[in-house]
Amino acid sequence: MKTFSGLLCLALALAWPAFAAPAPATAKDTTTLSVVTLNLYHDKLDWPNRRTQIVQTLRELHPDAIALEEVLQHDKLPNQAQWLAEQLGYDWYFASVDTPGAAQRYGNALLTRRPILAREQIRLNPLDDSRTAGRLRLDVDGHAVNLYVTHLHWTQAGGALRERQLQDLLAWVEKTADGAPSLLAGDFNASADAPELAALRSGFGDSYGSLHGAKDRRADSTLNPKFNPPKRIDHVFFQRERFEPVSSRILFQKPDANGVWASDHFGLVSTFRLAPSATADAQRPWTDRALAPDRRAALLVQAMTQDEKFQMLHSYFGLGKDGGPLPPGALGSAGFVPAIERLGIAAQQLADAGVGVTNPGNVRPGDHATALPSGPATAATWNRDLAFAGGATMGREAWQQGFNVLLAGSVNLQRDPRNGRNFEYAGEDPLLAGVMVGESIRGVQSQRVVSTMKHFAMNDLETGRNTHSADIGEQAMHESDLLAFELALKIGEPGSVMCSYNRINGIYGCEHDYLLNKVLKQEWKFPGYVMSDWGGVHSGSKAALAGLDQQSAGEVFDKAVYFDQPLRLAVAGGTVPQARLDDMVRRILRAFIATGSFDHPPQRQPIDDVAGGAAVQKVVEEGTVLLRNERDTLPLPRTLRRIAVIGGHADKGVIGGGGSSMVGFTVNGANAVPGLAPTTWPGPVMFHPSSPLQALRKAMPDAQIDYASGDDVAAAAKLARGAEAVIVFATQWSAESVDLPDIKLPGKQDALIAAMAKANPRTVVVLETNGPVAMPWLQQVPAVLEAWYPGIRGGEALARLLLGEANPSGRLPVTWLRDVAQLPRPSIPGLGFKPAQPAGSNVDYDIEGANVGYRWFAARGLDPLYAFGHGLSYTRFDYANLSVQVDGSTVIASFDVRNSGEREGADVPQLYLRLPQGHHTPIRLVGWDKLTLKPGETRRVSIVAEPKTLADYDPAQRQWRIAAGDYELVLGRSATQAAASVPLRLQESVLPR
Ligand code: NOJ
């Protein structure tokens, strides 16, 4: 019977249309929540032998959630939380601990079988890095519930530290609880009369727990709200509002014959009932923050008129039509949807884009924002925290300028260095791009601003982007571009996905039933809404039924506002069911509720330029790639007295990309080099006012640092000859809507660099480019830095890198080719501003299929100039003692990294999988780490491979499957430079959805 109903559910799930509402319109009134708290400290628990018993017990209990304390993250053993979650079919979230130098890392984890609405973690006290807390916000039968977990051994901590941990925890709970009932599960190991417990109780309210006496080894469980344990206390639940205890039981332990409890590591299972909300407004039930977003959105939809629903389905161009006035209420940006004040629905104000908040044409006089480094710069840091911080910077500034949607999250793969929008993306590898963009989206939304993820999908060239068909097989698409989207979606949980202009296998991105309904909404369970790109809609009912939820600025960019009159007729005539219309509206509203934007609408205020600048500087310092450094030319000695800086407008600023993402107004002012062609769309060519020359002069006040533009090569050469070192800045502008004709540096820059190298052997080249460029002068210059587009602190950060105040740790997120002849499509019709040929109607991506970038080079035996993952440092790193453990689809590589040089620096050890002979893909990046080491310091590192990179996508079954076989795991400095490798045998397995 169980099997039958399981099968029936599966059949129903598959047959159910993508627009079926996932949540009931009414929530159960008698909702209960059962939670287990369990300490997994493995030494005492005897984990390898007891894990089966633990799983069995947990299976029988079938709790809503499990709070685990002292979970071993990795090394020696596969992650316990992940393993348990896989066995139980639960989702899991780990609040990790990064203890520098420790081989074993402990933390807390939360497992649940309920939908996760939000996940977050905090390090409680910077002085004691072994203490963390995690939070999940869950949807329990339509109710939003917060579950916190922590593990605090107060007995070991000093008074002041204790105080701070507690304050951190309570302040964090206060900030994040956000109107929903909250439960804290933890292992506290404290004296029952400890002031901390009393403080927690007053911060939360009631507590329910198990206790044991250290001396008399007595155990008990109590559900008395006035809980007052006599001696010591281990596992406790604290609750804030609305939980009523139902039952509680101690797990896994029995007293021995003498009544002594064998170990203090046991668990507790408790069940709570949710009491009705006291604060809910009966007239406006959707305002109750203790309800789950789906339910709140469904309640709102119920309250809306048909006109109000249609109002939500299309935005207006937020800059006005044909140069006319802005739509009433619009702040001035890419898009605007009017408010529905009657229901408390705020206007949707949509701002571009992914490298900062734009202010097109200074439509909002006085507004400025932080210009972030370009996407490849962030990707080149390989540092997830920096990607998050960049996203949080943009999100914060969007909110502070009144926007609740940021059109960020660009994750199209770099298949060709000539793509004019590569500067918005995150390189060629699906794992790296997916993780880094996912973190950036998470950062944006941490500021209660909805982020998009775009451009879905295969918008990998700008040439003919509105018409061309990107042709590619399903499996290849899933193992490349779609994997990047899938990972970014999982990590970032964007409220919205923007469908792309182009066609995919003949069908427009915004009416692609397979991509929008089947893959995005059904397979990936995306709960948010799909918005179109501006001018990407070609139909009403067809697009709506294919999964598009909101048409963007159709009155300006499309042939019709399809999602107004045409869709009204389609709904009235029954072509589009009313249920689908309601689903579209609910998805939109849900995104604003789930990100917190609905309850915390933006409030205009001055942005924090200092914090923004600091985030940018960090990205440039970690994302600039030292490509070449012969004879340790860099860093430049501070003893130099005469330096020549040449070209690239380095006296004024650093270049940025063009199009909708261009940030034109910053704290330092507008364009530093106005007037360069093209001055109109997708221009103007932008130089952010952050001058490397000025920064160098400031850093070396005693040196004479002269500048020549390079327009007069002879004059520049004279300057170079008279200097002790020369720094040439070279720029390549690129922009949305147009691809680059080739990979050459524009103008006469190649000749200028060659002339400087001839004039002075100590010539350093700094590239500010969209991506890889040809370097015909490479052998003549000893050092080259790739700075991408470095944003508003580019000048300062580059000066620090050149002078060794910062040590470069960027690694290429793309393969640096030698020649376009090495590309899958050496010649593409229609490239550039004045193409000799028209754009083609199809782009054949099946040539390389899933083998994008380094995979293509490996499959074809091609030799790159610099491999994917390459990047030098001012210090050296050695690797030793590589070992691997395999447990199902969990593959963990552990090894030692040693800084064997003389400077502190950060390294990016990379883990690649070599697939068995004859496999369609020869090599894949499966994981990496980034760590900073002092000179002489060694650290053991463990990298857990992303399971999907071990697997192939099976389009027939629509699942990821690991093929049994003999693989090789390679620890590398880049995709071509192996430091060590081990054989790896994998068993056949299907990855859980
Ligand atoms: C078109 C671009 O492709 C997209 O990225 C951008 O967000 C919209 N225009 C709005 O400006």
Boltz pocket constraint, residues with backbone or C-beta under 6 A from the ligand:
constraints:
  - pocket:
      binder: B
      contacts: [[A, 334], [A, 352], [A, 353], [A, 407], [A, 454], [A, 455], [A, 533], [A, 534], [A, 660]]
      max_distance: 6.0
